[in-house]
Amino acid sequence: MISKSAHVDPSAKIADNVTVHAFAYIDADVEIGEGCEIMPYASVIRGTRMGRNNKVYQGAVVGADPQDFRWKGERTFCYIGDNNVIREQVIINRGITSEGGTRIGDKCFIMAETHIGHDSVIAGRSVLGNGVKIAGSVTIDECSILSNAVIVNEGVNVGEWVFIKGGTRVSNNVPPFVIMAHNPIVYYGVNAVLMAKKKNFTESEIDDAAKAYRHIYQTQTSLFNALKRIEADIEPGRIRESIVKFLNDNNLRIAGVPYYDEE
């Protein structure tokens, strides 16, 4: 159902069973998949490619122009997956170049007044609390939760199964499976309760994560040495591989510890 009071550009591609409520705005060069619902006063801006069964609430702007001086009006994109909830007053910016773009995975819950900057990637099954602010070119891996009013600086990578407590400012990369809190940001333990509750991890795997982060955060050694200890002390498996890969991919730069090239 498309309300006669909504503005839908004739060039927009709207699939079957899409509901567009009164006073919603659908721009040109937009694609919206089956089963989506666009609530009153929500806007879907050009360059947006939206999958199936998403719900966009009042006042949200999906695919807004990027807030970056490097963008000079080029055709750029915002990709939304399936089964996402985008609550009131959320703003999601498009990318700044024709390659890449801003990407939201599947089954994310994005709460009111959150802002997601250009070229950021939010993987599936993540939760962003009220008023979360994510700068440009940020990556947040699967099943991570950012509580209310978390701020993530530009270019930061957040690993999988991370929980960041409310009001924390994140200025460096956050490795997988951890809880982070406070300002300045500090390690608060392994995200064991959620990992066990969702039954995605065994007790042994959760113990491996705790052991790895004892080497990183509680031994007062460099990350270079901590990485060597993790590789020697923990049996190969998905926990160890995920942590080691994250450290190496991010040049041993993570939140809550200083950076050293060597001991």
VOPAGU-2260 file (C-alpha; in pm, 1 decimal, decimal comma):
REM VOPAGU-2260
SITE   aa  ch    i         X         Y         Z
SITE  MET   A    0       0,0       0,0       0,0
SITE  ILE   A    1     134,6     339,0    -101,8
SITE  SER   A    2     -46,3     636,3      47,4
SITE  LYS   A    3    -159,4     906,6    -191,4
SITE  SER   A    4     -10,6    1155,8      54,7
SITE  ALA   A    5     339,9    1005,3      24,0
SITE  HIS   A    6     591,1    1131,8    -229,7
SITE  VAL   A    7     724,6     843,0    -437,2
SITE  ASP   A    8     942,3     932,1    -734,3
SITE  PRO   A    9     818,8     757,0   -1050,9
SITE  SER   A   10    1166,0     610,8   -1112,8
SITE  ALA   A   11    1185,9     441,0    -771,4
SITE  LYS   A   12    1163,4      61,5    -782,7
SITE  ILE   A   13     912,9     -53,0    -520,8
SITE  ALA   A   14     855,3    -428,2    -482,7
SITE  ASP   A   15     526,7    -599,2    -398,0
SITE  ASN   A   16     378,1    -579,2     -50,0
SITE  VAL   A   17     562,3    -259,5      41,6
SITE  THR   A   18     375,0     -13,8     265,4
SITE  VAL   A   19     455,6     355,7     230,1
SITE  HIS   A   20     260,9     567,4     477,7
SITE  ALA   A   21     136,9     923,0     439,5
SITE  PHE   A   22     400,4    1196,2     413,8
SITE  ALA   A   23     687,8     954,7     361,0
SITE  TYR   A   24     942,9    1054,4      95,6
SITE  ILE   A   25    1089,5     807,9    -156,6
SITE  ASP   A   26    1352,8     966,1    -382,0
SITE  ALA   A   27    1460,3     880,2    -735,5
SITE  ASP   A   28    1718,3     601,2    -781,7
SITE  VAL   A   29    1583,5     403,4    -485,0
SITE  GLU   A   30    1508,2      30,3    -465,6
SITE  ILE   A   31    1290,6    -113,0    -187,5
SITE  GLY   A   32    1239,2    -488,4    -151,3
SITE  GLU   A   33     929,7    -688,5     -64,8
SITE  GLY   A   34     760,2    -652,0     270,1
SITE  CYS   A   35     921,0    -322,9     374,4
SITE  GLU   A   36     728,3     -56,5     564,3
SITE  ILE   A   37     815,3     311,7     547,1
SITE  MET   A   38     642,7     505,1     824,4
SITE  PRO   A   39     512,6     865,6     805,3
SITE  TYR   A   40     775,3    1138,1     759,4
SITE  ALA   A   41    1054,5     885,4     696,0
SITE  SER   A   42    1276,6     951,8     393,5
SITE  VAL   A   43    1460,4     709,0     166,7
SITE  ILE   A   44    1708,5     906,4     -40,5
SITE  ARG   A   45    1863,1     837,3    -382,4
SITE  GLY   A   46    2126,0     567,6    -400,1
SITE  THR   A   47    1955,8     349,9    -139,3
SITE  ARG   A   48    1921,9     -22,3    -209,2
SITE  MET   A   49    1695,3    -177,1      51,2
SITE  GLY   A   50    1630,9    -549,4      88,9
SITE  ARG   A   51    1324,3    -728,6     224,7
SITE  ASN   A   52    1110,3    -684,7     537,0
SITE  ASN   A   53    1272,7    -370,9     675,0
SITE  LYS   A   54    1077,0    -122,3     886,0
SITE  VAL   A   55    1179,1     244,1     880,3
SITE  TYR   A   56    1017,3     454,1    1151,5
SITE  GLN   A   57     903,3     817,5    1165,1
SITE  GLY   A   58    1159,9    1082,9    1087,2
SITE  ALA   A   59    1439,0     845,5     986,3
SITE  VAL   A   60    1653,4     935,4     684,2
SITE  VAL   A   61    1809,1     642,2     498,9
SITE  GLY   A   62    2072,6     721,7     236,9
SITE  ALA   A   63    2125,9    1084,5     337,1
SITE  ASP   A   64    2395,0    1285,5     159,8
SITE  PRO   A   65    2735,8    1216,4     319,9
SITE  GLN   A   66    2872,9    1473,0     562,9
SITE  ASP   A   67    3222,5    1483,2     420,2
SITE  PHE   A   68    3400,3    1755,1     221,1
SITE  ARG   A   69    3550,4    1488,3      -6,4
SITE  TRP   A   70    3207,6    1414,7    -151,7
SITE  LYS   A   71    3145,5    1638,7    -451,3
SITE  GLY   A   72    2799,1    1524,3    -548,6
SITE  GLU   A   73    2893,6    1192,6    -711,2
SITE  ARG   A   74    2639,5     909,6    -736,5
SITE  THR   A   75    2696,7     699,1    -425,2
SITE  PHE   A   76    2512,4     424,4    -240,8
SITE  CYS   A   77    2363,6     296,5      82,6
SITE  TYR   A   78    2284,5     -75,8     106,7
SITE  ILE   A   79    2033,8    -207,4     360,5
SITE  GLY   A   80    1994,8    -584,2     403,9
SITE  ASP   A   81    1687,1    -778,9     519,2
SITE  ASN   A   82    1475,2    -774,0     834,7
SITE  ASN   A   83    1620,0    -459,0     989,7
SITE  VAL   A   84    1444,8    -221,1    1227,8
SITE  ILE   A   85    1541,8     145,1    1185,4
SITE  ARG   A   86    1379,4     353,5    1456,8
SITE  GLU   A   87    1277,4     718,2    1483,4
SITE  GLN   A   88    1513,7     995,6    1371,1
SITE  VAL   A   89    1792,8     759,0    1265,2
SITE  ILE   A   90    2020,5     903,3     996,1
SITE  ILE   A   91    2224,8     674,5     769,6
SITE  ASN   A   92    2456,7     850,5     523,3
SITE  ARG   A   93    2555,2     716,9     182,3
SITE  GLY   A   94    2917,0     654,2      86,9
SITE  ILE   A   95    3141,7     923,2     -57,4
SITE  THR   A   96    3256,9     732,5    -368,2
SITE  SER   A   97    3078,3     513,1    -620,1
SITE  GLU   A   98    3267,7     207,3    -489,2
SITE  GLY   A   99    3186,6      49,5    -154,4
SITE  GLY   A  100    2915,4     253,5      12,9
SITE  THR   A  101    2747,5     238,1     351,7
SITE  ARG   A  102    2622,3    -111,8     433,7
SITE  ILE   A  103    2381,9    -246,9     695,2
SITE  GLY   A  104    2357,0    -626,2     716,7
SITE  ASP   A  105    2055,7    -839,5     813,6
SITE  LYS   A  106    1851,1    -840,1    1135,8
SITE  CYS   A  107    2001,3    -525,8    1287,2
SITE  PHE   A  108    1811,3    -318,5    1542,2
SITE  ILE   A  109    1901,6      49,7    1516,5
SITE  MET   A  110    1741,5     254,4    1791,3
SITE  ALA   A  111    1619,3     613,4    1786,3
SITE  GLU   A  112    1843,8     908,5    1697,4
SITE  THR   A  113    2140,4     695,6    1597,2
SITE  HIS   A  114    2366,7     835,1    1324,8
SITE  ILE   A  115    2570,9     610,8    1094,1
SITE  GLY   A  116    2831,0     794,3     888,0
SITE  HIS   A  117    2944,7     744,2     529,0
SITE  ASP   A  118    3099,3     412,3     419,9
SITE  SER   A  119    3044,4     245,3     755,0
SITE  VAL   A  120    2961,9    -125,8     760,7
SITE  ILE   A  121    2731,4    -271,5    1028,1
SITE  ALA   A  122    2726,0    -649,8    1001,7
SITE  GLY   A  123    2419,6    -860,6    1073,3
SITE  ARG   A  124    2241,6    -914,0    1405,8
SITE  SER   A  125    2391,9    -607,0    1568,5
SITE  VAL   A  126    2214,2    -366,4    1804,9
SITE  LEU   A  127    2280,6       8,0    1820,2
SITE  GLY   A  128    2125,6     180,4    2121,4
SITE  ASN   A  129    1956,7     517,9    2139,2
SITE  GLY   A  130    2172,6     807,3    2026,9
SITE  VAL   A  131    2472,6     606,4    1911,1
SITE  LYS   A  132    2704,1     813,2    1688,9
SITE  ILE   A  133    2914,3     627,4    1433,1
SITE  ALA   A  134    3157,4     829,0    1222,5
SITE  GLY   A  135    3263,5     749,7     866,7
SITE  SER   A  136    3439,0     430,5     755,7
SITE  VAL   A  137    3364,8     237,8    1075,4
SITE  THR   A  138    3319,4    -140,8    1071,2
SITE  ILE   A  139    3113,6    -325,4    1332,7
SITE  ASP   A  140    3117,9    -703,3    1307,0
SITE  GLU   A  141    2830,1    -945,0    1369,7
SITE  CYS   A  142    2634,3    -977,2    1693,3
SITE  SER   A  143    2782,5    -668,7    1858,0
SITE  ILE   A  144    2588,2    -434,8    2085,5
SITE  LEU   A  145    2658,8     -65,4    2134,2
SITE  SER   A  146    2457,2      70,6    2422,9
SITE  ASN   A  147    2303,8     417,6    2445,2
SITE  ALA   A  148    2511,6     723,0    2348,7
SITE  VAL   A  149    2825,1     533,2    2245,9
SITE  ILE   A  150    3047,8     738,5    2013,7
SITE  VAL   A  151    3272,7     561,1    1760,4
SITE  ASN   A  152    3543,8     765,4    1590,9
SITE  GLU   A  153    3623,8     750,8    1220,2
SITE  GLY   A  154    3801,1     443,5    1085,3
SITE  VAL   A  155    3754,2     228,4    1397,4
SITE  ASN   A  156    3693,5    -147,0    1362,7
SITE  VAL   A  157    3480,4    -329,9    1619,8
SITE  GLY   A  158    3500,6    -710,1    1629,8
SITE  GLU   A  159    3226,2    -971,6    1660,2
SITE  TRP   A  160    3028,5   -1037,9    1980,5
SITE  VAL   A  161    3139,2    -711,9    2142,3
SITE  PHE   A  162    2938,6    -523,4    2404,1
SITE  ILE   A  163    3019,5    -153,7    2458,0
SITE  LYS   A  164    2854,9       5,8    2760,0
SITE  GLY   A  165    2658,1     328,4    2739,7
SITE  GLY   A  166    2836,1     659,4    2697,6
SITE  THR   A  167    3171,6     508,3    2602,6
SITE  ARG   A  168    3382,0     693,1    2346,7
SITE  VAL   A  169    3565,9     454,3    2113,5
SITE  SER   A  170    3874,8     596,9    1946,9
SITE  ASN   A  171    4062,0     274,3    1870,8
SITE  ASN   A  172    3980,0     -75,0    1744,3
SITE  VAL   A  173    3783,9    -308,4    1974,3
SITE  PRO   A  174    3875,6    -678,7    1947,0
SITE  PRO   A  175    3612,0    -956,1    1938,3
SITE  PHE   A  176    3429,0   -1107,2    2237,2
SITE  VAL   A  177    3498,8    -826,0    2486,5
SITE  ILE   A  178    3303,5    -583,7    2702,0
SITE  MET   A  179    3431,4    -225,4    2697,9
SITE  ALA   A  180    3324,7      63,4    2921,2
SITE  HIS   A  181    3405,7     407,7    3063,3
SITE  ASN   A  182    3601,0     709,2    2941,6
SITE  PRO   A  183    3885,9     660,2    2875,1
SITE  ILE   A  184    3776,7     323,9    2743,6
SITE  VAL   A  185    3886,4      17,0    2942,6
SITE  TYR   A  186    3853,4    -359,7    2910,2
SITE  TYR   A  187    3566,5    -483,0    3127,1
SITE  GLY   A  188    3586,8    -858,1    3069,1
SITE  VAL   A  189    3472,5   -1115,6    2815,9
SITE  ASN   A  190    3116,7   -1098,8    2681,8
SITE  ALA   A  191    3058,2   -1440,3    2836,1
SITE  VAL   A  192    2692,0   -1408,2    2939,1
SITE  LEU   A  193    2569,0   -1323,5    2591,6
SITE  MET   A  194    2801,8   -1573,0    2422,7
SITE  ALA   A  195    2669,8   -1851,3    2648,1
SITE  LYS   A  196    2307,3   -1737,8    2638,8
SITE  LYS   A  197    2289,4   -1750,3    2262,0
SITE  LYS   A  198    2450,5   -2096,2    2270,3
SITE  ASN   A  199    2692,2   -2008,0    1994,0
SITE  PHE   A  200    2996,9   -2088,7    2206,2
SITE  THR   A  201    3104,4   -2368,4    2441,2
SITE  GLU   A  202    3240,0   -2309,0    2792,0
SITE  SER   A  203    3583,4   -2408,4    2665,4
SITE  GLU   A  204    3569,9   -2146,9    2390,8
SITE  ILE   A  205    3463,5   -1877,3    2636,9
SITE  ASP   A  206    3752,5   -1979,9    2864,4
SITE  ASP   A  207    3989,6   -1946,8    2568,5
SITE  ALA   A  208    3868,4   -1592,5    2508,8
SITE  ALA   A  209    3918,7   -1503,3    2876,0
SITE  LYS   A  210    4267,9   -1654,2    2871,9
SITE  ALA   A  211    4362,8   -1461,7    2557,6
SITE  TYR   A  212    4250,2   -1130,7    2704,9
SITE  ARG   A  213    4433,7   -1194,6    3031,1
SITE  HIS   A  214    4751,6   -1196,7    2822,1
SITE  ILE   A  215    4647,9    -875,4    2646,8
SITE  TYR   A  216    4501,7    -666,0    2927,6
SITE  GLN   A  217    4623,2    -808,5    3257,9
SITE  THR   A  218    4990,8    -902,5    3224,5
SITE  GLN   A  219    5134,9    -555,6    3158,7
SITE  THR   A  220    5324,6    -677,8    2855,0
SITE  SER   A  221    5321,8    -539,7    2502,9
SITE  LEU   A  222    5067,0    -654,8    2248,1
SITE  PHE   A  223    5353,6    -799,0    2047,1
SITE  ASN   A  224    5440,5   -1031,4    2336,2
SITE  ALA   A  225    5076,4   -1096,5    2423,7
SITE  LEU   A  226    5013,0   -1219,3    2070,6
SITE  LYS   A  227    5304,4   -1462,9    2096,5
SITE  ARG   A  228    5173,3   -1591,6    2429,4
SITE  ILE   A  229    4822,8   -1641,2    2287,3
SITE  GLU   A  230    4959,4   -1842,9    1997,3
SITE  ALA   A  231    5165,4   -2059,0    2235,5
SITE  ASP   A  232    4911,9   -2095,0    2517,8
SITE  ILE   A  233    4576,5   -2148,5    2342,9
SITE  GLU   A  234    4487,8   -2437,9    2117,2
SITE  PRO   A  235    4394,3   -2352,0    1757,3
SITE  GLY   A  236    4023,8   -2285,3    1712,5
SITE  ARG   A  237    3776,6   -2020,8    1607,6
SITE  ILE   A  238    3826,8   -1808,4    1920,8
SITE  ARG   A  239    4203,2   -1793,5    1891,9
SITE  GLU   A  240    4193,3   -1744,3    1517,4
SITE  SER   A  241    3939,6   -1462,5    1540,2
SITE  ILE   A  242    4141,8   -1275,1    1803,9
SITE  VAL   A  243    4479,8   -1327,3    1634,7
SITE  LYS   A  244    4341,2   -1226,3    1295,1
SITE  PHE   A  245    4186,7    -910,1    1438,3
SITE  LEU   A  246    4511,7    -807,6    1606,4
SITE  ASN   A  247    4715,8    -868,0    1292,6
SITE  ASP   A  248    4463,2    -704,0    1059,7
SITE  ASN   A  249    4466,7    -392,3    1277,8
SITE  ASN   A  250    4844,4    -371,5    1319,3
SITE  LEU   A  251    4825,8    -453,7    1692,7
SITE  ARG   A  252    4632,4    -135,1    1761,3
SITE  ILE   A  253    4336,4    -189,3    1995,2
SITE  ALA   A  254    4148,4       7,5    2256,2
SITE  GLY   A  255    4264,7       3,2    2615,4
SITE  VAL   A  256    4634,3     -80,1    2566,5
SITE  PRO   A  257    4937,2     113,3    2435,4
SITE  TYR   A  258    5095,9      20,3    2104,3
SITE  TYR   A  259    5450,5    -112,3    2075,8
SITE  ASP   A  260    5621,8    -263,7    1773,0
SITE  GLU   A  261    5826,4    -490,4    1995,4
SITE  GLU   A  262    5921,7    -546,1    2358,5
